[in-house]
Amino acid sequence: MKKIFHPKVTAIVSVISMLFVLVGGALVTKTGSGLGCGRSWPLCHGQIIPSNINLELIIEYSHRLVSGLAIIIILLLSYQAWKHFRHVRETKFLIIVTLIFIVIQSLLGAGAVLFEQSDLIKALHFGISLISFASVFLLATIIFNLDKTFNTATINIPKSIRIHFYSLFVYTLIVVYTGALVRHKQSSLVCGGWPFCSNDQPFNIGAYSLEQAIQMGHRVLAGVLFIWVIGLLIHIYKNHRHEKFLVRGWLIATLLIFAQVVLGALIIITILNPVIALMHAIMISLFFALLCYFIMLALRVVKKEK
């Protein structure tokens, strides 16, 4: 029994469950299943076990059940982290962030069902979920003591790179928000071409509809993120290649963003293949979590410099 509830087991299950919550939320949006249970929450059509079952209901209700299970597991993770790892400086802060954002995430999900919300509000949901996932991921790194495994205590992250990390945090959330807005505005397939909306008339911006402008705005922002991440990798390799963990870690981050861009293009080419669309959500989630880990290391460097 102790092995089943070991903090490392809880950490792994928590990260996986939060990833399922992220993917499930994206699937609900992609399939238009948000009202699969009607205007009823937390029950489905006012029932614990609904009688008239269809695909939309299964997707929406499954997402709710997984989210509820994830909350229970995260509460256990928070308790274990507080009990065994509160000596680590970031633990208390991460527990607070995790609990606050999981509550906000749940309330936004409930609000989307119970009340009519604008697409601008609905798009916030994925970004909130992303922060929840990242905080759980960081708690898992503390529980697994990755600092000792990778000897991160000796890592040096210069101020210039720290500024990049902080800026990328904000910018990535903006990119994620516009991506969520694309889904909620049902703008995923309003542009038939890639990378331009119409490859025959690549610069006919004046003819864009609102949905096409949202789609292309997201593509431009994602393209800048891609170039930024690659540029930072080149800078790190040229000037700080002796920091092996920094180089290898940011190489992984770059590969995740590369996969993100390729999958984004494939969403258009495959006409919204659901598996590719979900992989698209997973890649940005993993990138953001890794970015947050580097920010945590960067803040430790700042503290040592004082």
N, C-alpha and C positions, 0 to 999 in steps of 0.2 A: 504493500500500500504506500509506503514512504517513497518507493521508486516512482510510482505512478504520479504522485503529487510533488515530486522533486522540482525545485525552482527552474532547473534547466528544461525539464519536460514541459512545465507550464509556459515557459518563455517560447519554446518552439511552437506549441499549440496556439499560443496567443498570436504570434506573428502570422501563422498560417490562417487562423480564423479571421484576422483582420484583412488579410489578402482576399479571402473569400467574400468578406463584406464589401470590399472595394469592387471586386469583379461582379458580385451579385448586383450591386447598385448600378454599375454600368450596364449590365444585362437588362435590368428593369427598364432603364432609359432607352436602350437600343431597341428593345422589343415593344416599347409603348405599353408596358404592363403595370405602370404606376397605380392605376385604379383597378387592378385585377381583383381586388377584394372590395371594390366599391369605396364609399366614403366611411368605411368602418376601420377603426384601429383601437387596440391591438388585435381584436378579433377580425375574422374575415367574413364579411357579410353578416356580422353579428353572431357568428358561430365559431366555436373552437375547431370543429371539424366541418368544413363547408360541404354542402350537399351537391351543388351544381359546379362541377370542377371542369375547368378548361385550362389551356396552356398559360394564359396570362395570369390566372389565379395561382397556378403552381409556381410560376416564376416569382411573383410578388410575395406569396405566403412563405415560400422557401427562404427568400431573402430576409424576411422578418424573423423567421425561426433561427437562421444562422446568426443574425445580428443579436438576437436575444441570448443565444448561447455564447457568443463572443463577449458580451458584456459580463456574463458570469465568470468566464475564464479570465478576463482582464481584471475583474475585482480580486480574484485569487492571486493573479500576478502582482497586483499592487500591494496586497497584504504581504506576500512573500518578499517582495523587493524592500518594503519598509522594514520588515522584521530582520532580514539577513544582510541587506546591502545599503542601509541608510547612511553608512559611514562614507560611501562614495558621494562626492560633492553634488553631482547632478541628479541623484536618485529622487530626492524629495520633489524637486522641480518637475521632473519627468512624470512622476506619479500624479501630481496636481494637474499638469497639462493633459495627461492621458484621460483622467476622470472627467475633467471639464469638457474636453472636446468630444468624448464619447457621449456625454449627455446632450451637448449641442447637436451632434450628429443625429441622435435618436429623435430629438425634438423637431429637427428640420424634416426628417423622414415622416414623422407623424403629421406635421403641419402640411406637407405636400399632399397627404391623403385627406385630411379633415377639412382643409381650406383650399380655396382656389388661389394659387400663388403664381406670380409672374415668372417667366423663364429666367429673368435676372436673379431672382431669389433662389430658384431651384438649382441654378448652376453653382451656387455656393456649396452645395452638399458634398460634391466630390472633393473640393479643396479642404473642407473640414475633415472628411474621411482620410484624406492624405496626411494631414497633420497627426491625426489619431494613430494611423499606421506607423508613421515615422517615430512617434514617441514610444510606442510599444517596441519597435525595432531597437531603439536606443537602450531601453530597459533590458532587452535581451542581450545586447552587447556587454552591458555591465554584469549581468548574471553569468555570462559565459567568460567574463574576465578577458576580453579580447585585448585589453591593454597589455596584459602579461604575455599573451600569445604572440602579438606582433610588436612587442616592446615599444609601444607608442609613447611612453614617457620621455623618450629621447628625441622624438620627432620635433623638427623645427619648421613651423609654417610662417614664412615672412609676412609682414604686414600687407604688402601688395596683394598676395594671394588670399589672405584673410578677407580683404575687402571684396575680392572677386566672389568668394564663397557667400558672404553676407548678401551681396547684390544678386547673386544667382538664386538665393533663397526666395527673395521677393519676386524676382522676374519669373522664376519657374511657377510660382503660384498664379501669376498673371496668365502665363501660357496655359496652365491647367484650367483656369477659369474660362478662358476663351474656348478651349476644347470642349468643356462641359456645356458651354452656351451653344456651340455648334450642334451638340446632341439634342439639347432641349428645344432648340429652334428648328429641329429636324432639317438641318442644313448640310448633313453629311454628304449627300449626293447631288447637291444643287449645282456643283461644278463637275462637268463631265471629263475635264482634262486634268493633267498633273504634269509639271508643278503649277502651270497656269490654270485659271478657271476654264479658259478655252484656248488650247494651244494654237488654234488657227488665228485667233485675235488676242494675243497675250496681254496687250496693254489697253484694251477697251474697257477701262475701269469705269467710265461714265455710264456704261450700260448695266452695271451690276445691280441686282436687286439687293434688298437688305440682307437676305439669307446668304447670297453670294459674297457680299462684303464681309459678313461675319466669318464665313468659311475661309476666304482669302486672307483676312486679318489674322486669323489663327495660324495659317500656313506661314505667313511672313514672320510672325513672332516666334514660331517653332523653328524656322530657318535661322533666325538670329541666335536663338538658344544653341542650336547645333554648331554654328560657326564659333560662338563664344566658348563652348566647351572644348572644341578641338583646338582653338587658339590657346586656351589656358593649358591644355595638355602639352602643346609644343613649347610654351614658355616654361612650364615646370621641368620638362625633359632637358631643355637647353641650359637652364640656370640652376636647377636643383636636382639633378639626376642622382646625386649621392643620397638623397632622401628616398630610399627604395620603396617604402610603404606608400609615400605620397604619390610617387610615379605610378606604381602598380594600381593603387586604389583609384586614381583619377583615370587611368587607362580603362578600368572596368566601367567607370562612370561614362566615359566617352563611348564605349561599346554599347552601353544601354541606350544612350541617346541616339546613336546610329541606328540601332534596332527600332527605336521609336519612330524615326523618320521613315525608314523602309516600310514599317507596318502601316504608318499613316498613308503612304502612297498605295499600298496594297488594299487598304480599305476601299479606295476609289476604284482600283483596277478590278477587284473581285466583287464590286457592287455590294459592299457592306457585309462581307463574310463575318458572321458573329464570332468565330474563333479568333480571327485576326483582330477584330475590334477589341476583344477582351485582352488579348496579348498586348495590344497597344496601351491599354490602361495599366497593365502589370508593369511594363517597362518603365513608364514614367514614375510609377509608385516606388519601384526599386531604386531608380536614379535619385529621387527626392530623399528617400531614406538614407542612401549613401552620402548624399550632400549634407544632410543633417548630422551625420556621424563626423564628417570632416569639420563642420562648424563646431561641434562639441570639442573636438581636439584643438581647434583654433582658439577657442575661448580658454582652454587650459593653458595654452602657450601665453596668451595675454596675461593670465593670472601670474604665471611664473616670471614674466618680465617686470611686473610691478615690484 
